[in-house]
Amino acid sequence: MQENRNEHEYLTGRERYVRAGEIELWAEEFGHPDRPPVLLVMGAQAQGIQWNDGIVRRLVDGGLRVVRYDHRDTGRSSVVDFAAHPYTVADMASDALAVLDAFGARRAHLVGASLGGIIAQRLAVSRPDRVLTLTSLSSQPLGTDTAGAVRRALEGAPALPGELPPPSPELLAALVSKLPDPEAGPEQYLAARLPLWRVLHGPVLPFHEDEYRATERRVYERARDLRAGLHHTLAGAAGSGATAELASVTAPTLVLHGTEDPMFPPAHAEATAAAVPGARLVMVEGMGHTLPRALDARLADEILRHTRGPEQGPGVRHRAA
């Protein structure tokens, strides 16, 4: 009975603040401390709590110790004066290592979404000794010039030879629309954010507005400065490295991606999988560039299958319905 009570207690998040140089990062841990750690790395302008509790719970139930955290300039972590102290993807990767160090995790499974996938790839290249497995979720390969592709698309200029496709026209229109003003109050802010989430969600799976509204409200209430996350766009353009570096990755790699991703169309996932030796590509039917709760079980199952060890040969591609 005592053992059952202890296991139940580990399902409650244990929060702490982590020092990473001059900044402070909010982090939260779930699961038994003796279990294999998995670090969940969120995307640009996104907070750690945007890894759904349902995904976290399933990973813990599957035998993992889960850590999620707020990037610098998001949530409860430090806000940086970017003009005075600019940073790069490499610096954000160092933040991730600081989180692992604080939790005593010498090596960990890395799961990165969007920009988090780039950060996780960067670590798999630069610090292979710290990476058990790599999961690149809804992301793209190192060295992709997304800012340039977006700029050319908005200008109506042709894509460069061999360039990966830009975001969808609908998402480009949403991205260049006026940013919501956090000072206008939560209701106005949420109302202005929901159209963007609708486009990011994609056109196939049912869009549950209440779900996104609840998450965005939580993000709004936790943020020290909602505008600071825009610095990630600047950081994402520098310090990530080159796609060719992915050839050196030795960690077992899963590339997990939605068939309806409007931010990084499927060609980005295919390029990532092709660049990493032995990577396994899984395309999730109907999924866009968000993590709706309806996919919690599917995504957690894919991650658990990957972290438990290879069950398929290298280079295998399949679709998850």
C-alpha positions as CSV (number, residue, x, y, z in Angstrom):
1,M,0.0,0.0,0.0
2,Q,2.8,2.4,0.8
3,E,4.4,1.7,-2.6
4,N,1.1,2.6,-4.3
5,R,0.9,5.9,-2.4
6,N,4.4,6.8,-3.3
7,E,3.7,6.0,-7.0
8,H,0.6,8.2,-6.9
9,E,2.6,11.1,-5.4
10,Y,5.0,11.0,-8.3
11,L,2.1,11.9,-10.7
12,T,2.1,15.4,-9.1
13,G,4.5,17.8,-10.7
14,R,7.5,18.9,-8.6
15,E,8.3,22.5,-9.6
16,R,11.7,24.2,-9.2
17,Y,13.8,27.0,-10.7
18,V,17.0,26.2,-12.5
19,R,20.0,28.5,-12.9
20,A,21.4,28.7,-16.4
21,G,24.2,31.3,-16.4
22,E,22.6,34.6,-15.6
23,I,19.0,33.5,-16.2
24,E,16.4,31.4,-14.3
25,L,14.3,28.7,-15.8
26,W,11.1,27.3,-14.4
27,A,10.9,23.5,-14.6
28,E,8.7,20.7,-13.5
29,E,9.3,17.0,-12.9
30,F,7.0,14.0,-12.9
31,G,7.5,10.3,-12.3
32,H,9.8,8.2,-10.1
33,P,13.3,9.7,-9.8
34,D,14.9,6.4,-10.6
35,R,13.2,6.0,-14.0
36,P,14.8,7.0,-17.3
37,P,14.4,10.8,-17.8
38,V,12.7,12.4,-20.8
39,L,13.1,16.1,-21.4
40,L,10.2,17.7,-23.2
41,V,11.4,20.8,-25.2
42,M,8.6,23.1,-26.4
43,G,8.6,25.3,-29.5
44,A,9.1,29.0,-30.1
45,Q,7.1,31.4,-27.9
46,A,5.6,28.3,-26.1
47,Q,5.6,27.4,-22.5
48,G,6.5,24.0,-20.9
49,I,2.9,23.6,-19.8
50,Q,1.8,23.4,-23.4
51,W,3.0,19.8,-23.3
52,N,-0.4,18.5,-22.3
53,D,-0.9,17.0,-18.9
54,G,-2.4,14.0,-20.8
55,I,0.9,13.3,-22.6
56,V,2.9,13.8,-19.5
57,R,0.7,11.3,-17.5
58,R,0.9,8.7,-20.2
59,L,4.7,8.9,-20.4
60,V,4.9,8.6,-16.6
61,D,2.5,5.6,-16.7
62,G,4.8,4.2,-19.4
63,G,7.7,4.2,-17.1
64,L,9.5,7.5,-17.7
65,R,10.5,10.4,-15.5
66,V,9.3,13.5,-17.3
67,V,10.7,17.0,-17.2
68,R,9.2,20.0,-18.9
69,Y,10.3,23.6,-18.6
70,D,9.8,27.2,-19.8
71,H,12.3,28.5,-22.2
72,R,13.9,31.8,-21.4
73,D,11.5,34.6,-22.4
74,T,8.5,32.4,-21.8
75,G,6.2,31.6,-18.9
76,R,7.8,31.9,-15.5
77,S,11.4,31.9,-16.7
78,S,13.6,35.0,-17.0
79,V,12.9,37.7,-19.5
80,V,16.0,38.7,-21.4
81,D,17.0,42.1,-22.8
82,F,17.6,40.7,-26.2
83,A,19.1,43.9,-27.6
84,A,21.8,43.9,-24.9
85,H,22.2,40.1,-24.6
86,P,21.2,38.4,-27.9
87,Y,21.1,34.6,-27.8
88,T,21.0,31.8,-30.3
89,V,19.6,28.3,-30.6
90,A,22.9,27.0,-29.2
91,D,22.3,29.1,-26.1
92,M,18.8,27.6,-25.8
93,A,20.3,24.2,-26.1
94,S,22.7,25.0,-23.2
95,D,19.6,26.0,-21.2
96,A,18.2,22.5,-21.8
97,L,21.4,20.9,-20.5
98,A,21.2,23.2,-17.4
99,V,17.8,21.7,-16.7
100,L,19.0,18.2,-17.1
101,D,22.0,19.0,-14.8
102,A,19.6,20.4,-12.1
103,F,17.6,17.2,-12.1
104,G,20.7,15.0,-12.0
105,A,20.1,13.5,-15.4
106,R,23.4,12.6,-17.0
107,R,21.6,11.3,-20.1
108,A,18.0,11.7,-21.3
109,H,15.5,11.0,-24.0
110,L,14.9,14.3,-25.8
111,V,11.5,15.1,-27.3
112,G,11.4,18.5,-29.1
113,A,8.5,20.1,-30.8
114,S,8.9,22.7,-33.6
115,L,11.8,25.0,-32.4
116,G,12.3,22.4,-29.6
117,G,13.0,19.8,-32.3
118,I,15.8,22.1,-33.6
119,I,17.2,22.4,-30.0
120,A,17.0,18.7,-29.5
121,Q,18.8,18.0,-32.8
122,R,21.5,20.6,-31.9
123,L,22.1,18.6,-28.7
124,A,22.2,15.3,-30.5
125,V,24.9,16.7,-32.7
126,S,26.9,18.7,-30.1
127,R,26.4,16.6,-27.0
128,P,25.7,13.0,-28.1
129,D,26.9,11.8,-24.6
130,R,23.8,13.4,-23.1
131,V,21.2,12.0,-25.5
132,L,19.6,8.5,-25.1
133,T,17.1,9.0,-28.0
134,L,15.9,11.8,-30.1
135,T,12.3,12.6,-31.1
136,S,11.9,15.5,-33.5
137,L,8.2,16.4,-33.5
138,S,6.5,18.9,-35.9
139,S,9.9,20.3,-36.7
140,Q,12.5,20.6,-39.5
141,P,16.2,19.9,-40.1
142,L,19.0,22.0,-38.6
143,G,20.1,24.9,-40.8
144,T,16.7,25.5,-42.5
145,D,16.3,29.2,-43.4
146,T,12.7,29.5,-42.4
147,A,12.8,33.3,-42.0
148,G,14.2,33.6,-45.5
149,A,11.6,31.2,-47.0
150,V,8.8,33.2,-45.2
151,R,10.1,36.5,-46.4
152,R,10.4,35.3,-50.0
153,A,6.9,33.8,-49.9
154,L,5.4,37.1,-48.6
155,E,7.2,39.0,-51.3
156,G,5.9,36.6,-54.0
157,A,9.5,35.7,-54.9
158,P,10.3,32.2,-56.1
159,A,11.7,29.6,-53.7
160,L,15.4,29.0,-53.9
161,P,16.6,25.8,-55.6
162,G,16.2,22.9,-53.1
163,E,14.5,25.1,-50.5
164,L,11.9,23.4,-48.3
165,P,8.3,24.7,-48.6
166,P,7.2,27.8,-46.6
167,P,4.2,27.8,-44.3
168,S,0.8,27.6,-45.9
169,P,-0.7,30.8,-47.4
170,E,-3.4,30.7,-44.6
171,L,-0.8,30.6,-41.9
172,L,1.3,33.3,-43.5
173,A,-1.7,35.5,-43.5
174,A,-2.3,34.8,-39.8
175,L,1.3,35.3,-38.9
176,V,1.5,38.8,-40.4
177,S,-1.8,39.9,-38.9
178,K,-1.6,42.4,-36.0
179,L,-0.4,40.8,-32.8
180,P,-2.8,40.8,-29.9
181,D,-2.1,43.3,-27.2
182,P,-1.6,41.6,-23.8
183,E,-2.5,44.9,-22.1
184,A,-6.0,44.8,-23.6
185,G,-7.0,42.1,-21.0
186,P,-7.3,38.3,-21.2
187,E,-10.6,38.1,-23.1
188,Q,-9.5,40.4,-25.9
189,Y,-6.1,38.7,-26.0
190,L,-7.6,35.2,-26.2
191,A,-10.1,36.2,-28.8
192,A,-7.3,37.5,-31.0
193,R,-5.2,34.3,-30.5
194,L,-7.8,31.7,-31.4
195,P,-7.8,32.4,-35.1
196,L,-4.1,31.6,-35.2
197,W,-4.6,28.4,-33.3
198,R,-7.4,27.4,-35.6
199,V,-5.0,27.6,-38.6
200,L,-2.1,25.9,-36.8
201,H,-4.5,23.1,-35.8
202,G,-5.2,22.2,-39.4
203,P,-8.3,21.6,-41.4
204,V,-8.9,17.8,-40.8
205,L,-9.2,17.1,-37.1
206,P,-12.2,18.7,-35.2
207,F,-11.1,22.0,-33.6
208,H,-12.2,22.3,-30.0
209,E,-12.1,26.0,-29.2
210,D,-12.6,25.5,-25.5
211,E,-9.5,23.4,-25.3
212,Y,-7.3,26.0,-26.9
213,R,-8.9,28.8,-25.0
214,A,-8.2,27.0,-21.7
215,T,-4.5,26.5,-22.6
216,E,-4.1,30.0,-23.9
217,R,-5.6,31.4,-20.7
218,R,-3.2,29.4,-18.6
219,V,-0.3,30.7,-20.8
220,Y,-1.6,34.3,-20.4
221,E,-1.8,34.0,-16.6
222,R,1.7,32.4,-16.2
223,A,3.7,34.7,-18.5
224,R,6.0,37.4,-17.2
225,D,6.0,39.1,-20.6
226,L,4.0,37.7,-23.5
227,R,5.9,39.7,-26.0
228,A,9.3,38.4,-25.0
229,G,8.8,35.1,-26.7
230,L,9.2,36.9,-30.1
231,H,12.9,36.8,-29.4
232,H,12.8,33.1,-30.2
233,T,12.2,34.0,-33.9
234,L,15.5,35.9,-33.8
235,A,17.3,33.2,-32.0
236,G,16.0,30.6,-34.4
237,A,17.8,32.2,-37.3
238,A,21.2,31.8,-35.7
239,G,23.3,29.2,-34.1
240,S,21.4,26.1,-35.1
241,G,24.1,24.7,-37.4
242,A,23.8,23.0,-40.8
243,T,21.7,20.1,-42.0
244,A,24.7,18.1,-43.0
245,E,25.7,17.9,-39.3
246,L,22.8,15.6,-38.7
247,A,24.7,12.8,-40.4
248,S,26.8,12.6,-37.2
249,V,23.7,11.8,-35.0
250,T,24.1,8.4,-33.3
251,A,21.1,8.5,-31.0
252,P,18.1,6.5,-32.2
253,T,15.9,9.0,-33.9
254,L,12.1,9.3,-34.4
255,V,10.7,12.0,-36.7
256,L,7.1,12.5,-35.8
257,H,5.0,14.8,-37.9
258,G,1.5,15.7,-38.9
259,T,0.2,15.3,-42.5
260,E,-1.6,18.6,-42.3
261,D,1.2,20.7,-40.7
262,P,0.8,24.3,-42.1
263,M,4.0,25.6,-40.5
264,F,6.4,22.9,-41.7
265,P,4.8,20.9,-44.5
266,P,5.7,17.2,-44.6
267,A,8.7,17.8,-46.8
268,H,10.4,19.2,-43.7
269,A,9.9,15.9,-41.8
270,E,11.1,13.9,-44.8
271,A,14.2,16.0,-45.0
272,T,15.0,15.6,-41.3
273,A,14.5,11.8,-41.5
274,A,16.7,11.6,-44.6
275,A,19.5,13.6,-42.9
276,V,19.7,11.4,-39.7
277,P,21.1,7.9,-40.2
278,G,18.6,5.3,-39.4
279,A,15.8,7.8,-38.5
280,R,12.3,6.5,-38.4
281,L,9.6,8.7,-39.9
282,V,6.0,8.5,-38.6
283,M,3.4,10.7,-40.2
284,V,0.2,11.3,-38.1
285,E,-2.9,11.6,-40.3
286,G,-4.8,14.8,-39.8
287,M,-2.4,16.4,-37.4
288,G,-1.4,20.0,-37.9
289,H,1.2,22.1,-36.0
290,T,-0.4,21.8,-32.5
291,L,-0.8,19.1,-29.9
292,P,-4.6,18.6,-29.4
293,R,-5.6,16.4,-26.5
294,A,-7.3,14.0,-28.9
295,L,-3.8,12.9,-30.0
296,D,-2.3,12.6,-26.4
297,A,-2.5,8.8,-26.4
298,R,-1.2,8.4,-30.0
299,L,1.8,10.7,-29.5
300,A,2.7,9.3,-26.1
301,D,2.5,5.8,-27.5
302,E,4.9,6.6,-30.3
303,I,7.3,8.3,-27.9
304,L,7.2,5.3,-25.5
305,R,7.7,2.8,-28.3
306,H,10.7,4.8,-29.5
307,T,12.3,5.2,-26.0
308,R,11.9,1.5,-25.2
309,G,14.1,0.5,-28.1
310,P,14.1,0.0,-31.9
311,E,11.3,-2.3,-33.0
312,Q,11.8,-1.6,-36.7
313,G,14.7,-1.4,-39.0
314,P,16.4,1.9,-40.0
315,G,14.8,4.2,-42.4
316,V,11.3,2.7,-42.0
317,R,8.4,5.1,-42.7
318,H,4.8,4.5,-41.8
319,R,1.7,6.5,-41.2
320,A,-0.2,6.5,-37.9
321,A,-3.9,6.8,-38.7
